[in-house]
Amino acid sequence: MGGTGTVQGRSAVRAYIGSFTSAGGRGVLAADVDEGTGALTVTGGSDAVADPSYLALAGPVLHAVSETEAGAVAAFDVTGPAPRPLGAPVPVDGAAPTHLAVTAGHLLTANYTGGSVTALPLAEDGTPRPATSVLRHTGSGPVAARQAGPHAHQVLPAPGGRWVVSVDLGTDSVRICALDADTGTLRLHGETALRPGTGPRHLAFHPAGTHAYVLNELEPTLTVCRWDAAAGVLEPLGETPVVPQGATGPSHPSAIVVAPDGRFLWVAVRGDDTLAVLALAPDGAEASLTATVPCAGTWPRDLTLAPSGRHLYAANERSGDVTWFTLDPETGIPVRAGAIEAPAASCVVFG
C-alpha cells in the first residue's frame, strides 16, 4: 500500500480491533495500516475468546480481556496475519473486566462488575500467569442505577513509573496504587474524590506528565487534574463540558485521547455520537471545547490515535464499524477519511 513500509510482506504498523462476540462481533481482528491515508485492511481474526472488549499490546503478544461474568484474560501471538491464541484464558478473580494494561512485568485488569483491580504476572513468553493480587474497591455514588457499588473501569500506569491509577465509575473516584514488581502485590496509596454523580470512566495524562484529564460518563464533562508523580497525588482543578451548551438528549462520554504535543484532546461521546475537540493550555492546566463533529457511526465506544498522530480511529459499537479521520494540524478537527466493517467493535490498538 502506498506510503507504508512492510515487514515480511505486511505493513510496518498494525491495528488490532476488539469486539463483543456476544453481540455478533468477530473477536479480535488484525489489520494492516496505510500510514499515509490511515486506511485499514483486515488480514485475519480470532473468535477463540468470548467478548475480547479491550486489548493491550506488549511486543509480539496481544492481551485481551474476556468481559464476561467469569472474567478472564487471554494472550495472542500476533506475528502472523491473524491473531493466534496462546493457551487458555486465565481467570482474573473479578467479574466483567473492561480494561487492561501492561506494566512492570505484570498484566493489570480493571474489573467493572467486580469493582476491583487484578495483577497477573507475565511469563517469559509474555503469557499471563495466575493472579497474585486483587485490590477490591469500596464505596458508592448518588446515581442509584449505576453507582450502587464500585465499578472499576480503567487501570493504567502513571507517568514516572512509580504508580498505577484506577478509575472507578461507581465511587466517583480515582485510586492511586503501588505495584510491587517482585511479589505482584497491589497496595492502595491514595484516593482522589471527584464530584458526586459524575461517574468517571477513563483518564489520560498530558505528555508532560504534570496533568491528567478524567472523562466522566454519567455527566458529559472532563475533570482537569494536577498530577504530582513524586507524591502520587491527583488534584482536581476544574470541569469542562465535552458537549456544546444547550445540547439535549443523553450524552455518555466513553474514550479520551491526548495529542502527543499536548495541544489538543479528543473525546468520543455516545448518544449524540460525536467526537469532541478540546484545546489545551500550553501548561496543560486548562481545557476548552472548540468543536464537535459526527463520529460517522453509532455509539463510539473507543477512540484511538494512530502512532503517526495524523489519524484518529473511532470504534462505533452499535453501527459495527471502525471509522478513521484525518486530523487538521492547526485546529485538531477530525475529517472522516474512511471506514471498515467491524461488528460490535469495542476498541482499537496499534503496534
C-alpha positions as CSV (number, residue, x, y, z in Angstrom):
1,M,0.0,0.0,0.0
2,G,1.2,3.5,-0.9
3,G,3.2,5.3,1.8
4,T,3.5,2.2,4.1
5,G,6.6,0.1,4.7
6,T,6.4,-3.6,5.0
7,V,7.6,-6.3,7.4
8,Q,7.7,-9.8,5.9
9,G,5.1,-8.6,3.4
10,R,2.9,-6.8,5.9
11,S,2.6,-3.2,6.7
12,A,5.0,-1.9,9.4
13,V,2.1,-0.6,11.5
14,R,-0.6,-3.0,12.5
15,A,-4.0,-2.4,14.2
16,Y,-6.0,-4.7,16.4
17,I,-9.7,-4.4,16.9
18,G,-11.6,-5.9,19.9
19,S,-15.3,-6.7,19.8
20,F,-18.2,-8.2,21.7
21,T,-18.7,-11.8,20.3
22,S,-22.0,-11.9,22.3
23,A,-23.3,-9.1,20.1
24,G,-22.1,-10.6,16.8
25,G,-18.5,-9.4,16.9
26,R,-15.7,-11.4,15.3
27,G,-13.5,-11.4,18.3
28,V,-10.0,-10.0,17.7
29,L,-9.2,-8.7,14.2
30,A,-5.8,-7.8,12.9
31,A,-5.4,-5.2,10.1
32,D,-2.6,-3.6,8.1
33,V,-2.4,0.2,8.4
34,D,-1.6,2.6,5.5
35,E,0.2,5.3,7.3
36,G,-0.4,7.8,4.5
37,T,-4.1,7.5,4.3
38,G,-5.0,5.9,7.6
39,A,-6.8,3.0,5.8
40,L,-7.2,-0.3,7.5
41,T,-7.1,-3.7,5.7
42,V,-8.2,-6.7,7.8
43,T,-5.8,-9.6,7.4
44,G,-7.3,-12.1,9.9
45,G,-9.1,-12.7,13.2
46,S,-9.8,-15.0,16.0
47,D,-13.0,-15.6,17.9
48,A,-11.4,-18.1,20.3
49,V,-12.1,-15.8,23.3
50,A,-15.5,-14.5,24.4
51,D,-16.1,-10.8,24.4
52,P,-12.5,-9.5,24.0
53,S,-13.6,-5.9,24.5
54,Y,-10.3,-4.3,25.3
55,L,-6.8,-5.1,24.2
56,A,-3.2,-4.2,25.1
57,L,-0.1,-5.0,23.1
58,A,3.3,-5.9,24.6
59,G,5.8,-6.8,21.9
60,P,4.7,-9.8,19.8
61,V,1.9,-10.6,22.4
62,L,-1.5,-9.1,22.3
63,H,-3.5,-9.3,25.6
64,A,-7.3,-9.2,25.7
65,V,-9.9,-9.1,28.5
66,S,-12.8,-11.5,28.3
67,E,-15.5,-9.2,29.5
68,T,-17.7,-12.0,30.9
69,E,-19.2,-12.6,34.3
70,A,-16.5,-15.2,35.0
71,G,-13.8,-12.6,33.9
72,A,-10.5,-13.7,32.3
73,V,-7.6,-12.5,30.2
74,A,-6.1,-14.1,27.1
75,A,-2.9,-13.8,25.1
76,F,-2.4,-13.9,21.3
77,D,0.6,-14.3,19.2
78,V,0.4,-11.5,16.5
79,T,3.5,-12.2,14.4
80,G,1.3,-13.7,11.7
81,P,-1.6,-12.3,9.6
82,A,-4.2,-13.5,12.2
83,P,-4.0,-13.5,16.0
84,R,-3.2,-16.9,17.3
85,P,-4.3,-17.9,20.9
86,L,-1.5,-18.7,23.3
87,G,-3.1,-21.1,25.8
88,A,-6.4,-21.0,27.6
89,P,-7.8,-17.8,29.1
90,V,-6.6,-17.1,32.7
91,P,-9.2,-16.0,35.4
92,V,-8.8,-12.6,36.9
93,D,-10.9,-13.3,40.0
94,G,-13.2,-10.4,39.2
95,A,-16.3,-10.1,37.1
96,A,-16.5,-8.3,33.7
97,P,-13.0,-6.9,33.2
98,T,-13.3,-3.9,30.9
99,H,-9.7,-2.6,30.6
100,L,-6.2,-3.8,31.0
101,A,-2.6,-2.5,30.9
102,V,0.9,-4.0,31.0
103,T,3.5,-2.6,33.4
104,A,6.5,-3.8,35.4
105,G,6.2,-7.4,34.1
106,H,2.5,-7.7,35.1
107,L,-0.9,-7.5,33.4
108,L,-3.4,-5.4,35.3
109,T,-7.2,-5.5,34.7
110,A,-10.0,-3.2,35.8
111,N,-13.0,-5.4,36.7
112,Y,-16.2,-3.4,36.2
113,T,-18.8,-5.6,37.9
114,G,-16.3,-7.0,40.4
115,G,-15.3,-3.5,41.4
116,S,-11.6,-4.4,41.6
117,V,-8.2,-4.4,40.0
118,T,-6.2,-7.6,39.4
119,A,-2.5,-8.1,38.9
120,L,-1.2,-11.1,37.0
121,P,2.5,-11.7,36.4
122,L,3.7,-12.4,32.9
123,A,5.7,-15.4,32.0
124,E,8.9,-15.1,29.9
125,D,6.9,-15.8,26.8
126,G,4.5,-12.9,27.6
127,T,1.6,-15.0,28.6
128,P,-0.3,-14.3,31.9
129,R,0.1,-16.5,34.9
130,P,-2.5,-16.8,37.8
131,A,-3.4,-13.7,39.6
132,T,-1.2,-12.6,42.5
133,S,-3.2,-9.7,43.9
134,V,-6.8,-8.4,43.7
135,L,-7.4,-4.9,45.1
136,R,-11.1,-4.5,45.9
137,H,-12.7,-1.1,45.7
138,T,-15.3,0.1,48.2
139,G,-17.9,2.8,48.1
140,S,-20.9,4.0,46.0
141,G,-22.3,7.1,44.4
142,P,-25.6,9.0,44.2
143,V,-26.8,7.6,40.8
144,A,-28.6,4.5,42.1
145,A,-28.9,2.7,38.8
146,R,-25.2,2.9,38.0
147,Q,-23.4,3.6,41.3
148,A,-24.8,1.1,43.9
149,G,-21.2,-0.2,44.3
150,P,-17.7,0.2,42.9
151,H,-17.2,-0.2,39.2
152,A,-13.5,-0.1,38.2
153,H,-13.5,1.0,34.5
154,Q,-9.8,1.6,33.7
155,V,-6.4,0.9,35.0
156,L,-3.1,2.3,33.7
157,P,0.5,3.1,34.8
158,A,1.0,6.8,35.6
159,P,4.0,8.9,34.3
160,G,7.1,8.5,36.4
161,G,6.7,4.7,36.6
162,R,6.0,4.5,40.3
163,W,2.2,4.5,40.5
164,V,-0.8,2.8,38.9
165,V,-4.2,4.6,38.7
166,S,-7.6,3.1,38.5
167,V,-10.7,5.0,37.6
168,D,-13.9,3.9,39.3
169,L,-17.3,5.0,37.8
170,G,-19.3,3.6,40.8
171,T,-17.4,5.5,43.6
172,D,-16.7,8.8,41.7
173,S,-13.0,8.5,42.4
174,V,-9.6,7.7,41.1
175,R,-7.3,5.4,43.2
176,I,-3.6,5.7,43.2
177,C,-1.9,2.3,43.8
178,A,1.6,0.9,44.1
179,L,2.5,-2.4,42.4
180,D,5.3,-4.5,43.9
181,A,7.0,-5.9,40.9
182,D,8.7,-8.7,42.9
183,T,5.5,-10.1,44.6
184,G,2.8,-8.8,42.2
185,T,1.0,-7.2,45.2
186,L,-1.2,-4.1,44.7
187,R,-1.3,-1.6,47.5
188,L,-3.6,1.4,47.8
189,H,-1.7,4.6,48.2
190,G,-4.5,7.2,48.0
191,E,-7.9,8.1,46.5
192,T,-9.0,11.3,44.8
193,A,-12.7,12.1,45.2
194,L,-14.4,13.7,42.2
195,R,-17.8,15.5,42.1
196,P,-20.5,13.0,43.2
197,G,-22.6,11.6,40.3
198,T,-20.1,12.4,37.5
199,G,-19.2,8.7,37.0
200,P,-15.5,8.8,35.9
201,R,-14.8,6.3,33.2
202,H,-11.3,6.9,31.6
203,L,-8.3,9.0,32.3
204,A,-5.4,10.3,30.1
205,F,-2.2,12.1,31.0
206,H,-0.7,15.2,29.4
207,P,2.5,14.3,27.6
208,A,4.5,16.5,30.1
209,G,3.2,14.2,32.9
210,T,2.1,17.1,35.1
211,H,-1.7,16.9,34.4
212,A,-4.4,14.3,33.9
213,Y,-7.8,14.5,32.3
214,V,-10.6,12.4,33.8
215,L,-13.5,11.7,31.4
216,N,-16.9,11.4,33.1
217,E,-19.6,9.1,31.7
218,L,-22.7,10.0,33.8
219,E,-22.2,13.7,33.1
220,P,-20.6,14.9,29.8
221,T,-17.7,16.6,31.4
222,L,-13.9,16.4,31.7
223,T,-12.2,16.9,35.1
224,V,-8.8,18.5,34.7
225,C,-6.4,17.5,37.4
226,R,-2.8,18.2,38.5
227,W,-0.6,15.2,38.8
228,D,2.3,15.0,41.3
229,A,4.3,12.0,40.2
230,A,6.7,12.2,43.2
231,A,4.0,12.2,45.8
232,G,1.4,10.1,43.9
233,V,-1.3,12.8,44.3
234,L,-4.0,13.7,41.8
235,E,-5.6,17.1,42.5
236,P,-8.9,18.2,40.7
237,L,-8.6,21.7,39.3
238,G,-12.0,22.1,37.5
239,E,-14.5,20.7,35.0
240,T,-15.1,21.4,31.3
241,P,-18.1,20.3,29.2
242,V,-17.5,18.0,26.2
243,V,-20.8,18.7,24.5
244,P,-22.0,22.2,23.3
245,Q,-24.0,24.4,25.6
246,G,-27.7,23.6,25.2
247,A,-27.2,20.1,23.8
248,T,-30.2,17.9,24.5
249,G,-30.6,14.2,24.8
250,P,-28.4,11.6,26.5
251,S,-24.7,12.0,26.2
252,H,-22.4,9.3,27.5
253,P,-18.6,10.0,27.0
254,S,-16.6,6.9,26.5
255,A,-13.0,7.5,25.5
256,I,-10.3,10.1,25.6
257,V,-7.1,10.8,23.6
258,V,-4.4,13.5,24.2
259,A,-2.2,14.7,21.3
260,P,1.5,13.8,21.6
261,D,2.4,17.6,21.5
262,G,-0.2,18.4,24.2
263,R,-2.2,20.9,22.1
264,F,-5.4,19.0,21.7
265,L,-7.6,16.4,23.4
266,W,-10.3,14.4,21.7
267,V,-13.3,12.7,23.3
268,A,-15.9,10.2,22.0
269,V,-19.4,10.8,23.1
270,R,-22.1,8.1,22.8
271,G,-25.8,9.1,22.5
272,D,-25.2,12.2,20.4
273,D,-22.5,10.2,18.6
274,T,-19.9,12.9,18.3
275,L,-16.2,13.5,18.6
276,A,-15.3,16.5,20.7
277,V,-12.2,18.6,20.2
278,L,-10.8,20.4,23.2
279,A,-7.8,22.8,23.1
280,L,-5.4,22.5,25.9
281,A,-3.5,25.4,27.6
282,P,0.3,25.4,27.0
283,D,0.9,24.1,30.5
284,G,-2.0,21.6,30.3
285,A,-3.9,23.1,33.2
286,E,-7.0,24.1,31.2
287,A,-9.1,22.6,28.5
288,S,-11.8,24.3,26.4
289,L,-14.3,22.8,23.9
290,T,-13.6,24.1,20.4
291,A,-15.6,21.8,18.1
292,T,-17.7,18.7,17.8
293,V,-18.1,16.5,14.7
294,P,-20.2,13.4,13.9
295,C,-18.5,10.1,14.7
296,A,-19.8,8.8,11.4
297,G,-21.4,5.8,13.1
298,T,-23.4,4.9,16.2
299,W,-22.2,4.6,19.8
300,P,-18.4,5.3,19.6
301,R,-17.1,3.1,22.4
302,D,-13.4,3.8,21.9
303,L,-11.2,6.4,20.3
304,T,-7.5,5.9,19.4
305,L,-4.8,7.9,17.8
306,A,-2.5,6.4,15.2
307,P,1.2,6.2,16.0
308,S,1.8,8.9,13.3
309,G,-0.5,11.3,15.2
310,R,-2.3,12.1,11.9
311,H,-5.3,9.9,12.1
312,L,-8.0,9.2,14.8
313,Y,-10.0,6.0,14.9
314,A,-13.5,5.5,16.4
315,A,-14.8,2.1,17.2
316,N,-18.5,2.5,16.6
317,E,-20.0,-0.4,18.6
318,R,-23.7,-0.3,17.5
319,S,-23.2,0.6,13.8
320,G,-20.5,-2.1,13.6
321,D,-17.6,-0.2,12.1
322,V,-14.2,1.4,12.7
323,T,-14.0,4.8,11.1
324,W,-10.8,6.8,10.7
325,F,-10.4,10.6,10.5
326,T,-7.6,12.8,9.2
327,L,-6.7,15.5,11.8
328,D,-6.3,19.1,10.8
329,P,-2.9,20.0,12.3
330,E,-3.9,23.6,13.0
331,T,-7.4,23.1,14.5
332,G,-7.3,19.5,15.6
333,I,-10.7,18.9,13.9
334,P,-11.2,15.3,12.6
335,V,-12.3,14.9,9.0
336,R,-13.8,11.5,8.0
337,A,-11.4,9.6,5.7
338,G,-12.8,6.0,5.6
339,A,-14.2,3.0,7.4
340,I,-14.3,-0.8,7.6
341,E,-17.0,-3.1,8.8
342,A,-16.3,-4.4,12.4
343,P,-19.4,-5.8,14.1
344,A,-19.8,-4.8,17.8
345,A,-16.4,-3.0,17.7
346,S,-15.2,-2.0,21.1
347,C,-11.5,-0.9,20.9
348,V,-8.6,-0.3,18.6
349,V,-4.9,-0.5,19.5
350,F,-1.8,-0.1,17.4
351,G,1.6,-1.8,17.2
